[in-house]
Amino acid sequence: MREVFIPDHLDEVWGILERDPEAMLYAGGTDLLVKQRALKPLEPLAKNCNSVLAGQALNPRSLEPLICLENIHELREIYQQKNLVFIGSCVSHTKLMENLLIQKHFPLLIQALRVLGSPPIRNMGTIGGNICTASPAGDTLPPLYTLGAVVEIRSIDSSRLMPLQKFIRGPGNIALQKGEILYGLWVATNQGYTVHHYEKVGQRKALAIAIASLSALLSISCTGIIEKARLAWGSVAPTIVTSYAIDEILIGKSFTEETLRMAVPLVEQAISPIDDVRASAEYRRMVAKNLLFRLLQYRKIW
């Protein structure tokens, strides 16, 4: 029978890992049952299924112990430290949406969380799980990229920080070593953006995996000039797509359709969508470019 540990403190986690280095860590586990039902006998699960917080493949039919991290209080904390907000890896999507600090400083992330899954999924799924799954269709990832999130990684004897963009290497591929966990992430406040926009296109209005998504932060002057810009696209490449060239071509120009059109060729170059059961690569390409013009709805503010 497979052992399942539910520790209350990180010290317990390190102790279990010392005794059994092959133990698998997870929290929330919203994809685990679904993937388990879909597996053939002894078929391995894709690396880092949703809510797995360690750099290990999780096979639900293997006999290695499971370590559930969701009872560890420090992994469920949200707090502000000077101009940074810490979000523990085991904070659920619902708790993020309800948190006043997140509502105040990161409306962009709130927008993405509102369209993530269903209420039961948001109640169980965690921000750390969404990150460690490393799916380019993950709803929280484009906002976290545009917000410049930094992840904190811990092991029994060390702690390190890494930009989220470097932490995620590809679908299901993250920069965690055996014996490490995603402790949480840090996001800067007071970033000075006046437009906070997240939108995704799926096959239906709710409970849809993104065919393409766009996260955008813009700072617009009182005269309608784009002073700062950060854009990120999801589900149109192996990882979230950001482009310094796209951001730069917008800065210093009027917030108009003509300006956004200047960025379209750069979007075309930056993305590399695929054909799958949800959409063709060509359709994803079209949606990714058209989502850019949805930002024009904010012109009425000035």
HELIX and SHEET records of a PDB file:
HELIX    1   1 LEU A   10  ARG A   19  1                                  10    
HELIX    2   2 LEU A   32  ALA A   38  1                                   7    
HELIX    3   3 HIS A   73  ARG A   76  5                                   4    
HELIX    4   4 HIS A   93  GLU A   98  1                                   6    
HELIX    5   5 LEU A  100  HIS A  105  1                                   6    
HELIX    6   6 PRO A  107  ARG A  114  1                                   8    
HELIX    7   7 PRO A  119  MET A  124  1                                   6    
HELIX    8   8 ILE A  127  THR A  133  1                                   7    
HELIX    9   9 LEU A  141  THR A  146  1                                   6    
HELIX   10  10 LEU A  164  PHE A  167  1                                   4    
HELIX   11  11 TYR A  244  LEU A  250  1                                   7    
HELIX   12  12 GLU A  257  ALA A  270  1                                  14    
HELIX   13  13 ALA A  281  PHE A  293  1                                  13    
HELIX   14  14 ARG A  294  ILE A  301  5                                   8    
SHEET    1   A 3 VAL A   4  PHE A   5  0                                        
SHEET    2   A 3 LEU A  66  CYS A  68  1                                        
SHEET    3   A 3 MET A  24  TYR A  26  1                                        
SHEET    1   B 5 ILE A  78  GLN A  81  0                                        
SHEET    2   B 5 LEU A  84  GLY A  88 -1                                        
SHEET    3   B 5 ILE A 181  ALA A 188 -1                                        
SHEET    4   B 5 VAL A 150  ARG A 154 -1                                        
SHEET    5   B 5 SER A 159  PRO A 163 -1                                        
SHEET    1   C 2 ILE A 168  GLY A 170  0                                        
SHEET    2   C 2 ASN A 173  ILE A 174 -1                                        
SHEET    1   D 4 VAL A 195  VAL A 201  0                                        
SHEET    2   D 4 ALA A 212  ILE A 220 -1                                        
SHEET    3   D 4 ILE A 226  GLY A 234 -1                                        
SHEET    4   D 4 VAL A 241  THR A 242 -1                                        
END                                                                             
